[in-house]
Amino acid sequence: MTMTDKKRALEEAKKVVAWIEKDELTDAEKKQIHDESIENFNENVNPGWLEYRKSVSTDAAFIEWTDSVDHFEDLNGTQFIDCLGGFGIYTCGHRNPEILKTVQAQLNRYALHSQELIDPLRGYLAKITALATPGDLQYCFFTNGGAEAVEMALKLARLATGGRWYISTVGAFHGKSMGAISVGGKGAYREDYLPMIQQVQHVEYGNADAAEAAVKNLVAVGEKVAGIIVEPIQGEGGVIIPPAGYLKRLREICDQYKIALIFDEIQTGMGRTGTLWRCEAEDVCPDIMTYGKAFGGGIMPITGIIARPWTWVDKLVDNPWILGSPTFGGNPLACAAAISTMRFMLENDIPGLCKKRGEAFMARLADLQKKYPTVLTAFRGAGLLICMEFPEAEVGYAVTKELFSRRVMTAGTLVNAKTVRIEPPAVLSDESREAVITALDEALAAVKAEFKL
Ligand SMILES: Cc1ncc(COP(=O)(O)O)c(C=O)c1O
């Protein structure tokens, strides 16, 4: 980097700081931000982003600038009703005022931690999480992203059991770090990075016999299994709800073979599926559970794991850093957000609201399916984790694009492009829901005509 570059970097930074701190932008500034943002993404982020946006939007160039309750707003004040929910992070709404107030108060005290003194918020959040999770789940380890939490869960399972092998499922999504893609259900995310964790067997999702056979066969040939990892409902796989009793059977298998049962509740947890944790609906307690997304109230990124005492082995107590030591994991701002989120969620029965509003949404989808059976071939969901299914991925993309042009934001799922998710904030008003249904009605009619379905 030359001295000239540093001077330009300073100028750029000063310019942007002034815009962030400004209440109102002029039209000229808005245009400048718009044009420069596109250039910056192409030059310094990834030109693929704008290409991708073109595939789902009629105008790739909306610049996100503010948000509130159940919508995003672009630089020019165009509002989008949020039916994507940031892949599930906005359960408590956008910039929930109560959570924001707590985070702002903490920001005025101290933002990040010394790394050395006892940070009280981390302890309180761990206690609250232990109280709010099933069974004897007790010890928390906080991380920054979902994949990072999954890494901790995988490592802890090995540490606790001495086993090496993991059983995962077809269609699973656990993030994109090396461990997470190793147990992920889509080879395309692995191919370029091989080799990775070798000791993984994928079995059919929802089929407990297949999981049992995999464990049994590994044990029979002298291998040691660390655990079974599953999402209680597969989110990115296309909102796949396993048969009732599946999770219970996995619990029994893990008990029988003394291996760890890991539930990845990063997407299904924090009320999204109609109960605080999805495993509660099935009355099953895992040995290790991950959480994330909505845990920080849509304001701060915070994820983590909680584990039962038997997994918290002496080795980990003797050396608390052996599992991980993320600089920002469980930082005070993030913990303040998560504590406030838990308060908001429990005080206002947000899981119950997700259930109620999810049922209302699905009733309206049933009407639309009757009207457009050749386009909307199926829909399913639990709480506000809902997906619509289309005959092929192109049709799903077209519906997403039509919805976007009507200012409703949705997206496909990562593993299964034929499905489009509806994952709005729980605070989405009835009025907004009806606006979404009207837009969807029009979108389905347009796509039916376009594809001659
Ligand atoms: C079940 C599940 N696990 C893990 C992850 C990864 O989370 P992150 O994107 O924060 O790494 C996701 C993200 O969608 C998820 O749905």
The ligand as an ORCA input file, in Angstrom:
! r2SCAN-3c Opt
* xyz 0 1
  C     -29.255    -24.896     11.216
  C     -28.141    -23.964     10.893
  N     -26.922    -24.165     11.416
  C     -25.895    -23.352     11.158
  C     -26.041    -22.277     10.338
  C     -24.857    -21.398     10.040
  O     -24.984    -20.175     10.646
  P     -24.046    -18.962     10.186
  O     -24.505    -18.573      8.816
  O     -24.313    -17.898     11.201
  O     -22.640    -19.460     10.208
  C     -27.283    -22.011      9.752
  C     -27.469    -20.874      8.835
  O     -28.423    -20.772      8.090
  C     -28.365    -22.876     10.032
  O     -29.577    -22.689      9.494
*
